[in-house]
Amino acid sequence: MARFGGARGWVAALSDPDEPDWQRPRPTSGELTRDVWLAVGVAAASALSLALISSYVSLSSDQPWWLGYLAAVLIAVPLAVRRRFPVAGVFAATAVFVWTYYTVAHVSVQLFFQIAYFASLYSMVAWARSRQVVALMVVGLAVFTVGWLMVDWTVTNSYSDLLDDVEDASGPFSPTVGIMGYSAIMNVVYFGGALVMGRSSWRRALDRRRLREQAWRIAQQSEQLANRAVVEERLRIARELHDVVAHHVSAIGIQAGAARTVMTKNPQAAAEALSTVEDSSRQAVTEMRELLGVLRAEDGSVLASPSRTPEPRLSELDELVASHTRHGLTVTLNTSLEHPEDLTTLPGSVQLTVYRCLQEALANVTRHSTAREATAVVRTGSTAAGPGEQTPDAWVELEITDRGQPLSGTGGSGFGLKGIAERARLYNGVTEIGPRTPGPGWRVRVRIPRSTSSATQEVKP
């Protein structure tokens, strides 16, 4: 706990142990404008208060009547710059207070006059940029106030006139002790209140700045994590596409060897084998371009993949659904196909994409939803050819829905859904992910072209 006995103790008490030299940002133009209006309002209220009191109480004074109104206005002037020049404002307010006390004393005890001086003290502690200067001012004002009261009570004896008017006092203390004690308590309350509230305002400003920096750091870290997740998903897609391309290349080698073997004995069989080689090579080139497109992501380094099992295909969807059923999620799988053979004739990379999207969507239901049932539908169809197009746009669509609510305490990072969108984007596909309308439940829909050639983009070297 900071000690208040020395300058270092005051500085520590008025600042922050972790950032003792932090400086509060300068006020904005809007805050400066509000300070001007505050000064005008306090000056008007102080003058009006003096006018009302003078209307029902006889205030004897040897000074001109307008001098009291001048003092009521002057004490509010430092408030116009209380945030821009807080230390100078306290000097000015103190000078006006002392002058008023010895010139028109009845003005110095009015409510709005006291409020104006209190606001100046508060603003100095809250807005002065140097905590060392604030500490020196606080110590200096405390010494000045105590010394002033002692001189006023013992040398100038300014309370004598007030004591002469006191008759038949019934309190437990003598009039001198009563007025001196009351004056001391009021000064401690005003001075201490301004000190505590000003320090609290300064600390709140520091806490707001820390919260903004923390929010910025969290946003930066979240963005880095999201980018990392996207890169990792792209690397995973690239490895999977590598296996698909490798399958085509292996098929090319097998068919080419078969064609060479039967070329002289069975030219027709050799021609069919070479036709298969031609189709497989074109498919391999198409998917290799897709692979290169994935590898052009932010992180171009792809680590060697360990030994892998064959990549899943749509013929294995029933097994995927059964695995989730064993874990407590009942999945109903339906198909709506334009042609019965659509699923088996899809390119391997497209089948893999549909499989992975269904796998991730069902995993999200299991982890983040109260739903114990889900429905998955695989559709194929064609959109009529547009102007200048010769063939219709054939597509495959996957839709997963449930009727659950978000599971409390399982808020995810969203990286899985980003992975689904990334896979669809690779094939110029579209995704719709979000709550069902009307609810309850969640819906994931992915539609991609059935032909990988329609999704291939030119890859520059």
C-alpha positions in Angstrom: 0.0 0.0 0.0 1.4 3.4 -1.0 2.4 5.7 1.8 1.2 9.3 1.6 4.1 10.7 3.8 6.4 11.8 0.9 6.4 13.0 -2.6 7.0 9.5 -4.0 4.1 8.2 -1.9 1.8 10.9 -3.4 2.9 10.1 -6.9 2.3 6.4 -6.4 -1.1 7.0 -4.9 -2.2 9.3 -7.7 -0.9 7.1 -10.6 -0.7 3.4 -11.5 2.1 1.2 -10.3 2.4 -0.5 -13.7 2.3 2.7 -15.8 3.3 5.6 -13.5 4.2 7.8 -16.4 1.1 7.3 -18.5 -0.4 10.5 -19.8 -4.1 10.9 -20.4 -4.9 11.9 -24.0 -5.7 15.5 -24.6 -9.4 16.4 -24.6 -11.3 16.3 -27.9 -12.9 19.4 -29.4 -16.3 18.2 -28.3 -15.1 17.9 -24.7 -13.6 21.4 -24.8 -16.9 22.8 -26.2 -18.8 21.1 -23.3 -16.4 22.7 -20.8 -17.2 26.2 -22.2 -20.9 25.5 -21.8 -20.3 24.2 -18.3 -18.5 27.4 -17.3 -21.3 29.5 -18.7 -23.9 27.4 -16.9 -22.1 27.5 -13.5 -21.5 31.3 -13.9 -25.2 31.9 -14.6 -26.3 29.6 -11.7 -23.9 31.3 -9.3 -25.1 34.8 -10.2 -28.8 33.7 -10.0 -28.2 32.1 -6.6 -26.6 35.3 -5.3 -29.5 37.4 -6.7 -32.0 35.1 -5.0 -30.2 35.2 -1.6 -29.8 38.9 -1.8 -33.6 39.2 -2.3 -34.5 37.8 1.2 -31.3 38.2 3.3 -29.6 41.5 4.1 -25.9 41.1 3.2 -23.9 43.9 4.6 -20.8 44.8 2.7 -18.7 47.9 2.2 -18.0 46.8 -1.4 -20.1 47.7 -4.5 -23.1 45.4 -5.1 -21.8 44.3 -8.5 -18.5 43.0 -7.0 -20.3 39.9 -5.7 -21.6 39.0 -9.1 -18.2 39.5 -10.6 -16.7 37.0 -8.2 -19.6 34.6 -8.9 -18.7 34.8 -12.6 -14.9 34.7 -12.2 -14.8 31.5 -10.2 -16.5 29.7 -13.2 -14.1 31.0 -15.9 -11.3 28.3 -15.1 -13.9 25.6 -15.8 -13.9 26.6 -19.5 -10.3 25.3 -19.7 -10.5 22.7 -17.0 -9.4 19.8 -19.2 -7.0 21.8 -21.5 -5.1 23.6 -18.8 -6.1 21.9 -15.5 -3.1 23.1 -13.4 -3.4 26.7 -14.5 -7.2 26.5 -13.9 -6.6 25.5 -10.2 -4.1 28.4 -9.7 -6.7 30.8 -11.1 -9.6 29.3 -9.1 -7.6 29.5 -5.9 -6.7 33.1 -6.5 -10.3 34.0 -7.1 -11.4 32.1 -4.1 -9.0 33.8 -1.7 -9.8 37.3 -3.2 -13.5 36.7 -2.9 -13.1 35.4 0.7 -11.5 38.7 1.9 -13.6 41.0 -0.4 -17.2 39.6 -0.5 -17.1 36.7 1.9 -20.8 35.9 1.6 -20.2 34.9 -2.0 -17.4 32.4 -1.2 -19.8 30.2 0.9 -22.5 29.9 -1.7 -23.2 26.4 -3.1 -22.3 27.1 -6.8 -19.2 29.0 -5.9 -18.0 26.0 -3.8 -19.0 23.6 -6.6 -17.0 25.6 -9.2 -13.8 25.4 -7.0 -14.4 21.7 -6.3 -14.7 21.0 -10.1 -11.4 22.8 -10.7 -9.6 20.6 -8.1 -11.2 17.5 -9.5 -10.2 18.4 -13.1 -6.6 18.9 -12.1 -6.3 15.4 -10.6 -8.2 13.8 -13.4 -6.7 15.6 -16.4 -3.2 16.8 -15.6 -0.8 14.9 -17.8 2.0 14.7 -15.3 1.4 12.7 -12.1 4.4 14.4 -10.5 3.0 17.8 -11.1 -0.4 16.6 -9.6 1.4 15.3 -6.5 3.2 18.6 -6.0 0.0 20.6 -6.5 -1.9 18.3 -4.0 0.8 18.7 -1.4 1.1 22.4 -2.0 -2.6 23.0 -1.8 -2.9 21.0 1.4 -0.1 23.0 3.0 -1.5 26.2 1.8 -5.0 25.4 3.0 -3.8 24.4 6.5 -1.6 27.4 6.8 -4.4 29.7 5.6 -6.8 28.4 8.1 -4.3 28.8 10.9 -3.5 32.3 9.9 -7.2 33.1 9.5 -8.1 31.8 12.9 -5.2 33.2 14.9 -3.9 36.4 13.1 -6.7 37.9 11.0 -9.4 36.6 13.2 -11.9 36.9 10.4 -14.5 34.8 12.4 -14.8 37.4 15.1 -17.6 39.3 13.4 -19.5 36.0 12.9 -19.0 35.0 16.5 -20.2 38.4 17.7 -23.6 37.7 16.0 -24.0 34.3 17.7 -26.4 34.4 20.5 -27.6 31.6 22.8 -25.7 28.9 21.1 -26.9 25.5 22.4 -24.4 23.1 21.1 -21.9 21.1 23.2 -18.9 23.1 21.9 -17.9 26.7 22.3 -18.7 28.9 19.3 -15.0 29.1 18.4 -14.4 25.4 18.4 -17.7 24.8 16.6 -16.9 27.1 13.7 -13.3 26.1 13.4 -14.1 22.4 13.5 -16.9 22.7 10.9 -14.7 24.7 8.6 -11.9 22.1 8.9 -14.3 19.2 8.1 -15.8 21.0 5.1 -12.3 21.7 3.7 -11.2 18.0 4.2 -14.4 16.8 2.6 -14.1 19.1 -0.4 -10.4 18.6 -0.9 -10.5 14.8 -0.3 -13.6 14.3 -2.4 -12.0 16.1 -5.4 -8.8 14.1 -4.9 -10.5 10.7 -4.8 -13.0 11.4 -7.6 -10.2 12.9 -9.8 -8.0 9.9 -9.3 -10.9 7.6 -10.1 -11.5 9.4 -13.3 -7.9 9.2 -14.3 -7.8 5.5 -13.6 -10.9 4.8 -15.6 -9.4 6.5 -18.6 -6.3 4.3 -18.2 -8.5 1.2 -17.9 -10.4 2.2 -21.0 -7.1 2.5 -22.9 -6.0 -0.9 -21.7 -9.3 -2.5 -22.7 -9.0 -1.0 -26.2 -5.4 -2.3 -26.5 -6.5 -5.7 -25.2 -9.4 -5.8 -27.6 -7.0 -4.9 -30.5 -4.6 -7.6 -29.5 -7.3 -10.2 -29.2 -8.6 -9.2 -32.7 -5.1 -9.5 -34.1 -4.6 -12.9 -32.5 -8.0 -14.1 -33.7 -7.2 -12.9 -37.2 -3.8 -14.8 -37.1 -5.5 -17.9 -35.8 -8.2 -17.6 -38.6 -5.5 -17.2 -41.2 -3.6 -20.1 -39.8 -6.7 -22.3 -39.9 -7.3 -21.3 -43.5 -3.7 -22.1 -44.5 -3.9 -25.5 -42.7 -7.1 -26.3 -44.4 -5.6 -25.4 -47.8 -2.6 -27.6 -47.1 -5.0 -30.4 -46.2 -6.9 -29.9 -49.4 -3.7 -29.8 -51.3 -2.5 -33.2 -49.8 -5.9 -34.7 -50.6 -5.8 -33.4 -54.2 -2.3 -34.8 -54.5 -3.6 -38.2 -53.7 -6.4 -37.9 -56.3 -3.9 -36.8 -59.0 -1.6 -39.6 -58.0 -4.5 -42.1 -58.5 -5.0 -40.7 -62.1 -1.2 -41.0 -62.9 -1.2 -44.6 -61.6 -4.2 -45.4 -63.8 -2.4 -43.9 -66.8 0.6 -46.1 -66.2 -1.4 -49.2 -65.9 -3.5 -48.5 -69.0 -0.4 -47.5 -71.0 1.3 -50.8 -70.1 -1.8 -52.7 -71.0 -2.1 -50.9 -74.4 1.6 -51.7 -75.1 1.1 -55.4 -74.3 -2.0 -55.9 -76.6 -1.1 -53.3 -79.3 -0.1 -56.0 -81.9 -2.5 -58.7 -80.8 -5.7 -56.6 -80.1 -5.6 -53.1 -81.6 -9.2 -52.4 -80.5 -8.4 -53.1 -76.8 -5.2 -51.1 -77.2 -7.3 -48.1 -78.5 -9.7 -48.4 -75.6 -6.8 -48.4 -73.1 -5.2 -45.3 -74.8 -8.6 -43.6 -74.7 -8.7 -44.2 -71.0 -5.1 -42.8 -70.7 -6.2 -39.7 -72.6 -9.2 -39.1 -70.3 -7.2 -39.7 -67.1 -4.4 -37.5 -68.3 -6.8 -34.6 -68.9 -8.5 -35.1 -65.6 -5.1 -35.2 -63.9 -4.0 -32.0 -65.5 -7.2 -30.3 -64.5 -6.9 -31.4 -60.9 -3.2 -30.5 -60.9 -4.1 -27.0 -61.7 -6.5 -26.9 -58.8 -3.7 -28.3 -56.6 -1.4 -25.5 -57.7 -4.1 -22.9 -57.0 -4.3 -24.2 -53.5 -0.5 -24.1 -53.1 -0.5 -20.4 -54.1 -2.0 -19.5 -50.7 -0.2 -17.3 -48.2 2.0 -20.1 -46.9 3.6 -21.8 -49.9 5.5 -24.4 -48.0 3.9 -27.8 -48.0 5.3 -30.4 -45.7 5.6 -33.9 -46.9 2.6 -35.9 -45.9 3.0 -39.2 -44.1 1.6 -42.4 -45.5 -2.1 -42.0 -46.1 -5.1 -44.2 -46.6 -7.1 -43.9 -49.9 -9.2 -40.7 -49.8 -12.9 -41.3 -49.1 -15.6 -41.1 -51.9 -19.3 -40.7 -51.9 -19.9 -44.4 -51.9 -18.7 -44.2 -48.2 -21.3 -41.7 -47.1 -23.3 -44.5 -45.4 -20.3 -45.5 -43.3 -19.8 -41.8 -42.3 -23.4 -41.5 -41.2 -23.2 -44.7 -39.3 -20.1 -43.5 -37.4 -22.0 -40.5 -36.2 -25.0 -42.6 -35.2 -22.7 -44.7 -33.0 -21.8 -41.4 -31.2 -25.4 -40.4 -30.4 -26.4 -38.4 -33.5 -29.0 -40.0 -35.7 -28.4 -38.9 -39.3 -30.9 -39.4 -42.1 -29.2 -39.5 -45.5 -31.3 -38.8 -48.6 -30.3 -38.4 -52.2 -32.1 -36.6 -55.0 -30.2 -37.3 -58.3 -30.8 -36.0 -61.8 -29.4 -39.3 -63.1 -28.9 -42.5 -61.0 -25.2 -42.7 -61.8 -24.4 -39.1 -60.9 -22.6 -39.8 -57.7 -20.3 -42.5 -59.1 -19.4 -40.4 -62.2 -18.4 -37.3 -60.2 -14.6 -36.4 -60.4 -12.7 -37.8 -57.4 -11.8 -34.3 -56.1 -15.5 -33.3 -56.2 -16.5 -36.4 -54.3 -13.8 -35.8 -51.7 -15.0 -32.2 -51.3 -18.6 -33.3 -50.7 -17.5 -36.0 -48.3 -15.4 -33.6 -46.2 -18.1 -30.9 -46.1 -20.6 -33.4 -44.8 -18.0 -34.7 -42.3 -17.3 -31.3 -40.9 -21.0 -30.2 -40.8 -22.0 -33.3 -38.8 -19.1 -32.8 -36.5 -20.3 -29.3 -35.8 -23.8 -30.6 -34.9 -22.3 -33.1 -32.5 -20.0 -30.6 -30.8 -22.0 -27.4 -30.7 -25.8 -28.3 -30.9 -28.3 -29.8 -28.6 -29.8 -31.7 -31.7 -29.7 -35.5 -31.5 -31.0 -35.8 -35.1 -29.9 -34.3 -38.4 -30.8 -34.7 -42.0 -28.4 -34.7 -44.9 -29.4 -34.5 -48.5 -27.2 -34.9 -51.6 -28.7 -33.5 -54.8 -27.6 -33.2 -58.4 -29.1 -31.1 -61.0 -28.5 -28.8 -63.9 -29.1 -25.1 -64.5 -30.2 -24.1 -68.0 -27.4 -22.9 -70.2 -27.0 -19.1 -70.4 -26.5 -17.0 -73.5 -23.4 -18.1 -75.4 -23.2 -21.4 -73.4 -23.5 -24.7 -75.2 -24.1 -27.0 -72.2 -26.1 -26.6 -69.0 -24.4 -25.9 -65.7 -24.4 -29.3 -63.8 -24.0 -29.1 -60.1 -24.0 -31.2 -57.0 -25.5 -29.9 -53.7 -25.1 -30.9 -50.1 -27.5 -29.7 -47.4 -27.4 -30.6 -43.7 -30.1 -29.4 -41.3 -30.9 -29.9 -37.6 -33.5 -28.6 -35.2 -31.2 -28.1 -32.2 -30.2 -25.0 -30.1 -26.6 -23.8 -29.6 -25.0 -25.9 -26.8 -24.0 -23.8 -23.8 -20.3 -23.4 -23.2 -19.2 -24.9 -26.6 -18.7 -21.8 -28.7 -16.3 -22.7 -31.4 -13.8 -20.7 -33.4 -15.7 -21.0 -36.7 -12.7 -22.5 -38.4 -14.6 -25.6 -39.4 -17.2 -23.6 -41.2 -14.4 -21.5 -42.8 -12.9 -24.8 -44.0 -16.2 -25.8 -45.7 -16.4 -22.4 -47.4 -12.8 -22.7 -48.5 -13.4 -26.1 -50.1 -16.4 -24.8 -52.0 -14.6 -21.7 -53.1 -11.9 -23.9 -54.6 -14.5 -25.1 -57.2 -16.2 -21.8 -57.6 -19.0 -23.1 -55.4 -21.3 -21.3 -53.1 -22.2 -21.9 -49.4 -25.1 -20.8 -47.2 -24.4 -21.4 -43.5 -26.5 -20.1 -40.6 -29.6 -20.5 -38.5 -32.7 -21.9 -40.1 -35.5 -19.5 -40.9 -37.9 -20.2 -39.4 -36.0 -22.0 -36.7 -35.0 -23.7 -34.6 -31.8 -25.3 -35.9 -28.9 -24.8 -38.2 -28.4 -25.2 -41.9 -25.4 -25.8 -44.1 -25.8 -25.8 -47.8 -22.9 -26.3 -50.3 -23.3 -26.3 -54.1 -20.4 -26.8 -56.5 -20.1 -27.6 -60.2 -20.0 -31.2 -61.1 -17.3 -30.7 -63.7 -13.9 -29.6 -62.3 -13.1 -28.0 -65.6 -15.7 -25.4 -65.0 -14.1 -24.5 -61.7 -10.5 -24.4 -63.0 -8.9 -21.0 -63.1 -5.7 -20.1 -64.9 -2.7 -20.5 -62.7 0.2 -18.2 -63.5 3.7 -19.6 -63.1 
